[in-house]
Amino acid sequence: MIASSPLKTNFILMKKIKQYLFWSLLFVVLSCSNLSQICSHGLSSYKGFVYSFSKAQLKPSFVNHAVIKNKLGIADDVMPITWQALTNLSLRKKYNKQYQMDIFYPVFGSSVKQLNSKRLSISGYMIPLNVTERLYALSKNPNASCFFCGQGGVETVISLKFKKKPRRFKTDEYLTVEGTMELNDTNVDDFIYIFRDVEEVK
C-alpha cells in the first residue's frame, strides 16, 4: 500500500473542516431565526408576509398577490401590510397642558403617511382593553411581551374601532383584521395607530 502524501492528507482534513464549519453555521442561523411566526399560526400568519414594504410603496413579493388575497378572503380594495410597515417614525417630546408634563408625540415618516385613510389589513394578537365594552387592540407580540408590558414600542400596537359590535376574542388570539388607518399624533389618550370600521378577516 502506498502511503498518502502529507499534501493529500492536509487537503482531506481541510475539506472535512470546511464541511463541519458550514453545517455548524447553518445550524446556528436556523436556531437563531424566528421561524415560528411563519409556521405556528397556519394560513392566517401568512397574510402578513404577502407584501414587503419599501420607502415609497407596498410592493408584491414573489407570489401572485391577487391569487393570495382571493384565497385569504381579502377584498381587492384592501392592502395587506406587515408590522414592519409601521416602523417609519420618530418621537418628539412636547409639553402637554392637560397632563402638565412632557410627553412623546410621534412624527410619522413619509411611507407611513401614505397609509393614512387607506383600507389596510394586518395580522396580530388580540389584546382585550375592556372585555365588557368589547374594546380591543391588535399587537405585534403576544400579551406577555407586548407594548403594555414594556416589551415593544408604540408602533407595535393598533387601536381597533369595530364597524359592528365584535365577538368576544380571547387574549392572544391570532387573527387578521382590516380597517381604515388613522394616524394619531395629537390625542395622547389613544394609540398612534387607529383602525376604524374594523372587520375580522375570516
N, C-alpha and C positions, 0 to 999 in steps of 0.2 A: 504494500500500500504506500502511495506517495503522500507524504505529509503536506498539509495545507500550508501555503506560504503565509507569513505574517501579514502581508498586504491584504490577502483574500480574507483572512480571519478578521482583521480590523474592519473590512468592508461589510461583512456579515453582521458583526457586532453593532456597527453604526446604523445599519438598516433596521435591526431589531429595536435599538434605542429610539429611532425616529418613529417607528410604528407605536411604540409604547407611549411616547410623548403625544402623538396625535390622538390616540384613543383616550388618554388621560385628560387632555384639553377638551375634547368633545364631551366627556363625562361631566367635567366642571361646568361647561357652558350650559348643558342641559339641566344640570342640577340647580343652577342659579336662575334659570329662566322661569318666569311665572306662566307656565302653560295651562294652569288650572282655569284661567279666565276663558280660554278657548273651549275646553272640553267639559267643564263641570256643570254648565248650565244648558247644554244641549243647543237647540236651534236658536233660542232667544238670545244667547250670548253672541251669536254670530252676527246679529244685526248691527252691533257696534263696530264690526270690522269691515263692513261693506265699503265704507268710504275712508279715504285717507285725507288728512287735512293739510292744505298748503296756505301760505300767507294770503294769497289772492282769492282762492276759491276752494270749494269742496270738489274733489275730482274722483271719479270712479277708480277702484283698484283693478286688479287683473280679472275680476269676474264681470259678467254681464249684469250691471246693476238693475236694469229693467226687469230681468227674469227673477233676480233675487228679491226685489221689492214685491213682485207679484206673489212669489211663494210665501213670503213672510206676512202678507196682508197689509203692506204699507201702501197708502194711496200715492198716486203719481205726483200730486202736488205737495207731498211731504218729503223733506230732505233728511235722511238719516245722518247723524253726526256721532262722533266719539267724544269722550271727555277731554281728549287732547285738544279738541277744537275750542275749548273754553278757557284755555290757559294763557291766551294772549292778553294779559292785563298787568297793571301795576297798582300799587296802593299809595294814596297820598293822605297824609294826616291833616285834618282840618278841625277847627273848633266847632262843637255842636252846642247851640244855645239851649236846646231842650234839655240835654243831659249835662250841660255846663262842664264839658270836658272835651279833650281832643279825641277824635275818632278817625279811623282809617276808612277812606272812601275809595272805591275802585275807579281806575282810569282805564277804559277799555281800549284795546288795540284795534287797528283797522279791520283785521279779519273777524274779530268778534262783533264789531259794529255792523258788519254785513249780515249778521244773523238776526238782527233786531227786526221784529214784526214778521219774521219768516215762520212758516209752519215746519216744525222740526220733530224728529223722533230720536230717542236715546234710550239705552238700556242701563239699568242700575238697580240698587237695593232700596226697597221701600222703608222709610223711617217714619213711624207714627209720631205726629206732634200733638194731636188731640184726637184720640180714637172716637170719643163720643160725637164730636163735630165732624169727624172724617177728614181731619186735616193731616196732610202727609207731605213729606219731602222725598225727593229721589236723590240717592247718594251714590257716588262712585265706589265707595267702600262699604263693607258691612258695618252694622251698628257699633261693634266693638272697636272698630278702627276708623271711625268716620269723623267728620268735621266737629260734631258735638263733643267728641272725646279729645279734641285737640290733635287728632292724627291726620287731618287733611286741611287744606286751605279753603277759602271761601268759594273757590272755583269748582269744588268737588261736590256741591250740593245745589239742588234746584227746588224752589218753592212750587208746589203744584196746586193750581186752582182748577178744579174739575168742572167740566161742562155740565154734568149731572152728578147727583149725589153718588159717590162711588161705593163699591162693595167694601167690606172690611178687609183690609190687607194685613197679612202677617208681617211682623218685624223681619227684615232681611229677605223678604220675598223678592226674588229676582225677576224682573219683567221689563217690558218695553212700553213706553208711553209716547204719545205725540201731543204737541201743544204749540201755541203761538208764543214765540220768545219775546219777552220784555226785559230789557236791560235796565237795572235799577241802580242808579248811582246817587240817589238822594234820600230815599226812605231807609233809615237805619233800623227800622223795626221789621224789615223783611230781608230776604236773601238778595244777593246781587243779580241772580238769575231767577226769573219767574216764567213758568209756563202757564198760559191762560187757555181756557176752553180745552182742558186736558181730557184725553180719552186713552183708555188702555188698548194697546195693540194686541189682538188675540190671533 
